[in-house]
């Protein structure tokens, strides 16, 4: 029986699955909805559509926390239900799963066990270092004797890595990402505009800013007036998120500089020539490359659909049977 090949990226907010057989990427929210009896009410996008609108009988859970499995039981239930819908039961599958490099052995083992327990027809599980998959997805020749720095700016975490000769020289997982920007905007709107909005509205506002920041146009947001308690729509400055985005980027710049200071000088020289690669959904703000270049003095490279570079890398790795250290 011919085995199927599946690539999986478990993000804090999003789940991406690539099937070689179907040659397509499944994109889902990494969310599960539970009933009062702890039964599964919905998973993925359906569960996310309930978020901030659910009755008290329904509980919405995001099982991934800071890039690792925070709620193993519900992550297994969520993944099992999705795989049962998506894959054929009578076929054996080999899974490539992207995992952060800077995690403990216990956290790494949890990813492996999760895959074995989520689907019966598992032939083999390969844990792929996420920075390696990211680099491959960005088009970097990871096997070359050349240093490359990749910064993946995700929802809950940012991973900074240096790669050379098919291995990870150094990696650092920072517990900061786009979700902190959402939370900051919620607090700022409460404090300065007396309006309360939900996380979904904050995320939409952030993405709107990411698309329109060069224009500096104002945006509109709906929420609850904290004085009257009634629904309200207000205009907010187009640069509302900029203060927090700058703070976030400054923290990442400090971490990147610290890594450049400790890697071998030949690798640092390579990075000066090759530039620093940005990926992840939170890297989509147009001003980030400019801020980082000014602070570090190295060219910043960005690509299209940076949020999908990891799963694209998994696709390439499984199709070419990549060898990595």
C-alpha positions as CSV (number, residue, x, y, z in Angstrom):
1,X,0.0,0.0,0.0
2,X,1.4,3.4,-1.0
3,X,1.8,5.7,2.0
4,X,0.4,9.2,2.0
5,X,2.5,12.2,3.0
6,X,1.1,15.0,5.3
7,X,2.7,18.1,6.6
8,X,1.4,19.8,9.7
9,X,2.1,23.2,11.3
10,X,0.4,23.8,14.7
11,X,0.4,27.5,15.3
12,X,-1.1,29.2,18.4
13,X,-3.9,30.6,16.3
14,X,-3.8,28.7,13.0
15,X,-3.5,25.1,11.9
16,X,-2.2,24.3,8.4
17,X,-2.1,20.9,6.9
18,X,-0.6,20.0,3.5
19,X,-1.5,16.8,1.7
20,X,0.9,15.6,-1.1
21,X,-1.9,13.4,-2.5
22,X,-4.3,16.3,-2.9
23,X,-1.5,18.9,-3.4
24,X,-3.4,21.5,-1.3
25,X,-3.1,23.3,2.0
26,X,-5.9,23.2,4.5
27,X,-6.1,26.3,6.6
28,X,-8.0,26.2,9.8
29,X,-8.2,28.1,13.1
30,X,-6.6,26.1,15.9
31,X,-9.7,26.3,18.2
32,X,-12.1,23.8,19.8
33,X,-15.5,24.4,21.2
34,X,-16.7,22.2,24.1
35,X,-20.2,21.7,25.7
36,X,-20.9,21.7,29.4
37,X,-20.4,17.9,29.4
38,X,-16.9,18.4,27.8
39,X,-18.2,17.0,24.4
40,X,-16.8,18.5,21.2
41,X,-19.3,21.0,19.8
42,X,-17.1,22.2,16.9
43,X,-13.5,22.5,15.8
44,X,-11.5,24.8,13.5
45,X,-13.2,27.7,11.7
46,X,-16.6,26.6,12.9
47,X,-15.5,26.8,16.5
48,X,-13.7,30.2,15.9
49,X,-17.0,31.6,14.5
50,X,-18.5,31.0,18.0
51,X,-15.7,32.8,19.8
52,X,-16.9,35.9,21.8
53,X,-20.5,35.0,20.8
54,X,-20.9,31.7,22.6
55,X,-23.6,31.0,25.3
56,X,-22.4,30.0,28.7
57,X,-22.9,26.3,27.9
58,X,-20.1,26.5,25.3
59,X,-16.4,26.9,26.1
60,X,-13.9,28.0,23.5
61,X,-10.4,26.7,23.9
62,X,-7.1,27.4,22.1
63,X,-4.9,24.4,23.0
64,X,-1.6,25.9,21.8
65,X,0.2,28.3,24.1
66,X,3.4,30.2,23.2
67,X,4.2,27.7,20.4
68,X,3.9,24.5,22.4
69,X,0.9,22.3,23.4
70,X,-0.7,23.9,26.4
71,X,-3.8,21.6,26.5
72,X,-2.8,18.2,25.3
73,X,-6.2,16.5,25.6
74,X,-8.1,19.1,23.6
75,X,-5.3,19.5,21.0
76,X,-5.5,15.7,20.4
77,X,-9.3,15.9,20.1
78,X,-9.2,18.8,17.8
79,X,-6.5,17.3,15.5
80,X,-8.1,13.9,15.5
81,X,-11.4,15.2,14.3
82,X,-9.9,17.3,11.6
83,X,-7.7,14.4,10.3
84,X,-10.7,12.0,10.3
85,X,-12.5,14.4,8.1
86,X,-9.6,15.2,5.8
87,X,-7.8,11.8,5.4
88,X,-8.7,8.4,4.1
89,X,-8.9,5.8,6.9
90,X,-7.7,2.9,4.9
91,X,-4.3,4.4,4.0
92,X,-1.1,4.6,6.0
93,X,0.4,8.1,6.4
94,X,3.8,9.6,7.1
95,X,3.5,12.9,8.9
96,X,6.0,15.8,8.8
97,X,5.3,18.1,11.8
98,X,7.0,21.4,12.3
99,X,8.1,22.0,15.9
100,X,10.0,25.0,17.4
101,X,13.7,24.4,17.9
102,X,14.0,26.1,21.3
103,X,11.8,23.9,23.4
104,X,12.4,21.2,26.0
105,X,12.6,17.5,25.3
106,X,9.3,16.9,27.1
107,X,7.6,19.6,24.9
108,X,9.1,18.0,21.8
109,X,7.9,14.5,22.8
110,X,4.4,15.9,23.3
111,X,4.2,16.8,19.6
112,X,5.3,13.2,18.6
113,X,2.9,11.5,21.0
114,X,0.1,13.8,19.8
115,X,0.5,12.7,16.2
116,X,0.5,9.0,17.2
117,X,-2.6,9.3,19.3
118,X,-4.6,11.6,16.9
119,X,-4.8,9.2,14.0
120,X,-4.8,5.5,13.8
121,X,-3.2,5.1,10.3
122,X,0.2,6.5,11.2
123,X,3.2,4.9,9.5
124,X,5.8,7.3,10.7
125,X,6.1,10.7,12.4
126,X,9.0,13.1,11.5
127,X,9.5,16.1,13.7
128,X,11.0,18.8,11.5
129,X,12.7,21.9,13.1
130,X,10.3,24.8,12.4
131,X,13.2,27.2,11.5
132,X,14.4,24.7,8.9
133,X,11.0,24.3,7.3
134,X,10.7,28.1,7.4
135,X,14.0,28.6,5.7
136,X,13.2,26.0,3.0
137,X,9.8,27.7,2.4
138,X,11.6,31.0,2.0
139,X,13.8,29.5,-0.8
140,X,17.0,29.4,1.2
141,X,19.5,26.7,0.3
142,X,19.8,25.3,3.9
143,X,22.5,22.8,3.0
144,X,25.0,25.4,1.7
145,X,28.0,26.4,3.8
146,X,26.5,29.8,4.4
147,X,24.9,31.4,7.4
148,X,21.3,32.6,7.2
149,X,19.2,34.3,9.9
150,X,15.4,33.7,9.8
151,X,13.0,35.6,12.1
152,X,9.5,34.0,12.3
153,X,7.0,36.5,13.8
154,X,3.9,34.6,14.8
155,X,0.8,35.1,16.8
156,X,2.1,34.1,20.2
157,X,5.9,33.7,19.7
158,X,8.8,34.9,17.6
159,X,11.5,32.5,16.7
160,X,15.0,33.8,15.8
161,X,17.3,31.3,14.2
162,X,20.6,31.0,12.4
163,X,21.0,28.1,9.9
164,X,24.0,26.7,8.1
165,X,25.0,23.4,6.5
166,X,21.6,21.8,7.0
167,X,21.6,22.5,10.7
168,X,20.4,25.1,13.3
169,X,23.4,26.9,14.7
170,X,21.4,28.8,17.3
171,X,17.7,29.4,17.9
172,X,15.7,31.5,20.4
173,X,12.0,31.4,21.0
174,X,10.6,34.7,22.3
175,X,7.2,34.8,23.9
176,X,6.0,37.8,22.0
177,X,3.8,38.0,18.9
178,X,0.8,39.6,17.2
179,X,-1.6,38.6,19.9
180,X,0.1,41.0,22.3
181,X,-0.6,43.8,19.8
182,X,-4.3,42.9,19.8
183,X,-4.5,43.0,23.6
184,X,-2.7,46.3,23.8
185,X,-5.1,47.9,21.3
186,X,-8.1,46.7,23.4
187,X,-6.6,48.3,26.5
188,X,-5.7,51.6,24.7
189,X,-9.3,51.9,23.2
190,X,-10.7,51.4,26.7
191,X,-8.4,53.9,28.3
192,X,-8.5,56.6,25.6
193,X,-11.8,56.2,23.9
194,X,-14.1,54.6,26.5
195,X,-15.0,51.7,24.2
196,X,-14.6,48.0,24.7
197,X,-14.0,45.7,21.7
198,X,-13.3,42.0,21.4
199,X,-10.2,40.1,20.3
200,X,-11.6,39.5,16.8
201,X,-12.2,43.2,16.3
202,X,-8.8,44.0,17.6
203,X,-7.2,41.6,15.2
204,X,-9.2,43.0,12.2
205,X,-8.1,46.5,13.2
206,X,-4.4,45.3,13.4
207,X,-4.6,43.7,9.9
208,X,-6.3,46.8,8.5
209,X,-3.4,48.9,9.9
210,X,-0.9,46.4,8.4
211,X,-2.4,46.9,5.0
212,X,-3.0,50.7,5.2
213,X,-0.2,52.0,7.4
214,X,1.6,53.8,4.6
215,X,-1.6,55.7,3.8
216,X,-2.2,56.8,7.4
217,X,-5.9,56.7,6.9
218,X,-8.2,56.5,9.9
219,X,-10.2,53.3,10.6
220,X,-13.6,52.6,12.2
221,X,-14.3,50.1,14.9
222,X,-17.5,48.9,16.7
223,X,-17.8,48.0,20.3
224,X,-19.6,48.8,23.6
225,X,-19.6,52.3,25.0
226,X,-18.2,52.0,28.6
227,X,-20.3,55.0,29.7
228,X,-23.7,54.3,28.3
229,X,-23.3,50.5,27.9
230,X,-24.7,50.8,24.3
231,X,-23.2,49.7,21.0
232,X,-21.0,52.4,19.5
233,X,-18.9,53.0,16.4
234,X,-15.9,55.3,16.5
235,X,-13.1,56.5,14.2
236,X,-9.6,55.6,15.4
237,X,-6.3,56.9,14.1
238,X,-4.7,55.0,11.3
239,X,-1.5,54.6,13.4
240,X,-3.2,53.3,16.5
241,X,-1.2,50.1,16.6
242,X,2.2,51.7,15.7
243,X,3.4,52.3,19.3
244,X,3.0,48.7,20.3
245,X,4.3,47.3,17.0
246,X,7.4,49.5,17.4
247,X,7.9,48.2,20.9
248,X,7.5,44.6,19.8
249,X,10.0,45.1,16.9
250,X,12.5,46.8,19.2
251,X,12.4,43.7,21.5
252,X,13.1,41.5,18.5
253,X,15.9,43.7,17.3
254,X,17.6,43.4,20.7
255,X,17.3,39.5,20.5
256,X,18.6,39.5,16.9
257,X,21.6,41.7,17.8
258,X,22.4,39.5,20.8
259,X,22.4,36.4,18.5
260,X,24.6,38.1,16.0
261,X,27.1,38.9,18.7
262,X,27.6,35.2,19.8
263,X,27.6,33.3,16.5
264,X,30.9,32.6,14.7
265,X,32.2,35.7,12.9
266,X,32.1,33.9,9.5
267,X,28.4,33.3,9.9
268,X,27.8,36.9,10.9
269,X,29.6,38.0,7.7
270,X,27.4,35.7,5.6
271,X,24.3,37.2,7.2
272,X,25.6,40.7,6.3
273,X,25.7,39.7,2.7
274,X,22.6,37.5,2.6
275,X,20.4,39.7,4.7
276,X,17.9,38.7,7.4
277,X,14.7,36.8,6.3
278,X,11.3,37.7,7.9
279,X,8.4,35.4,8.0
280,X,5.2,34.8,9.9
281,X,1.9,36.6,9.9
282,X,3.0,39.3,12.3
283,X,5.8,40.4,9.8
284,X,3.3,41.8,7.4
285,X,3.5,45.4,8.8
286,X,5.1,47.5,6.0
287,X,7.3,49.5,8.3
288,X,9.0,46.6,10.1
289,X,11.7,46.0,7.5
290,X,12.6,49.7,7.5
291,X,12.8,49.8,11.3
292,X,14.9,46.7,11.5
293,X,17.3,47.8,8.8
294,X,17.9,51.1,10.4
295,X,18.6,49.5,13.8
296,X,20.7,46.5,12.7
297,X,22.3,47.8,9.5
298,X,21.5,44.6,7.6
299,X,19.1,44.2,4.6
300,X,15.8,42.7,5.6
301,X,14.2,40.3,3.1
302,X,10.5,39.6,3.0
303,X,8.4,37.4,0.8
304,X,4.8,36.8,-0.3
305,X,2.4,35.1,2.1
306,X,5.0,35.1,4.9
307,X,2.4,33.3,7.2
308,X,2.7,30.2,5.0
309,X,6.4,29.8,4.6
310,X,6.6,27.0,7.2
311,X,4.0,24.8,5.6
312,X,5.4,25.5,2.1
313,X,8.8,24.4,3.5
314,X,7.2,21.1,4.8
315,X,5.8,20.6,1.3
316,X,9.2,20.9,-0.3
317,X,11.0,18.8,2.4
318,X,8.6,15.9,2.0
319,X,8.6,16.0,-1.8
320,X,12.4,16.1,-2.0
321,X,13.1,13.9,1.1
322,X,15.3,16.6,2.7
323,X,18.0,15.6,5.1
324,X,18.6,17.9,8.0
325,X,20.5,17.8,11.3
